[in-house]
Amino acid sequence: FRRVLFRSVMKEAGIDEKQLVGIRNVENPQWSDEGFSYTLNIELHPNVSAPKYRGIEVEKKPETVTDEEVAERVETFRKAFSKYEDATEADAVGEGDFVNISFKGTVDGKGILETCPEASAVADNDDFWTQVEEGRFIPEILAALKGMKAGETKSGIAVNFGETAPDALKNKDAVYEVTVKSFRCRRLPDEETFLKEANAQSIEELTARVRENLEKEARRVAMEDRRRQVIEAMMAAAGEFDVPPSMVQRRVHERLDEMASNAQRSGLTPEYFQEHRDEILQTARTQATGQVRLAYILDAVAEAEGITVSDADVKETIEKMIASASAEKRTADEIIADLRQSGRYEGFRSQIRAEKALDLAASSTQC
């Protein structure tokens, strides 16, 4: 009876059932001589027309790679098969070596800790291991270590703390003394060993393989950037429109659940969430609203293009996902059964349809 009554009310109001998102709440229930009345608050899908989606002008990223990039990647690959050995008396510290040092720094003749108590990590240390590679430690010290031998001390190493240093050290000049206590040399494999480890017959074959992978990655990055620009252009062209609050709230909950599950890996504590609660909620709400708006825009594009997604398309998509995820042990049919049982199948189908619409728009861009 309720369903029949509700449909009758929708019809009288001129509202198509397809526009209905859901019932938010029922207010002001009243009995009178004329019967029972109440106020029904419902959510409707917005009417969204497809913005311009073909021929959007974008800035194109390069999809090719240089010989230098290929050579650098091959060398990086080779370094991955390095072995480390204790240095001999004849060895000097080189790029990539692991070095055990003692160091002490001063600023204006005072120990760094006197100037900045919170800078203990760069003040002094009698037993510090670092690798001689960019980004591992203070650049000037890493540079000074190259060519030094075990037991050697070098003084007067000039270091300038930049804008990112604590206030007490910001842009300050420091002087360090460093002693190499011991180190382990990185030994790169010879060509024969390297090719065997890399499962390649020749350097030429390996170089060609590396080039192919880099070009594939360059194409992927270029396409992702193109898709980003297309999304920004379509959302700007579509303008502002209201979206159902319940759909936004659902996305907010999904985002918060994702953050909670990743909290341990990312090092975020419950105290951090509590301290930044309002900021986190506002950011999640803004992102969720944008995601829902984009979903409506892509649905309008799919509608304009007559894009459909069959059950066979769904299965094919899942099979591709399984092929790229070695940890997935379920079959496509098992995953589909789970999606249907949990009521997520149609949502997954809509995601595929939206991806097809976005791919169409991105593939028709002008550069």
Secondary structure, DSSP 8 states (H G I E B T S, - for coil): -HHHHHHHHHHHTT--GGGEEEEEEEEEEEEETTEEEEEEEEEE---------SS-B---------HHHHHHHHHHHHHTT-EEEE--TT----TT-EEEEEEEEEETTEEHHHH-TT-HHHHEEEEEEEESSTTSS-HHHHHHHTT--TT-EEEEEEEE--TTS-TTTTT-EEEEEEEEEEEEEEE---HHHHHHHTT-S-HHHHHHHHHHHHHHHHHHHHHHHHHHHHHHHHHHHH------HHHHHHHHHHHHHHHHHHHHHHT--HHHHHHTHHHHHHHHHHHHHHHHHHHHHHHHHHHHHT----HHHHHHHHHHHHHH-TT--S-HHHHHHHHHHTT-HHHHHHHHHHHHHHHHHHHT-B-
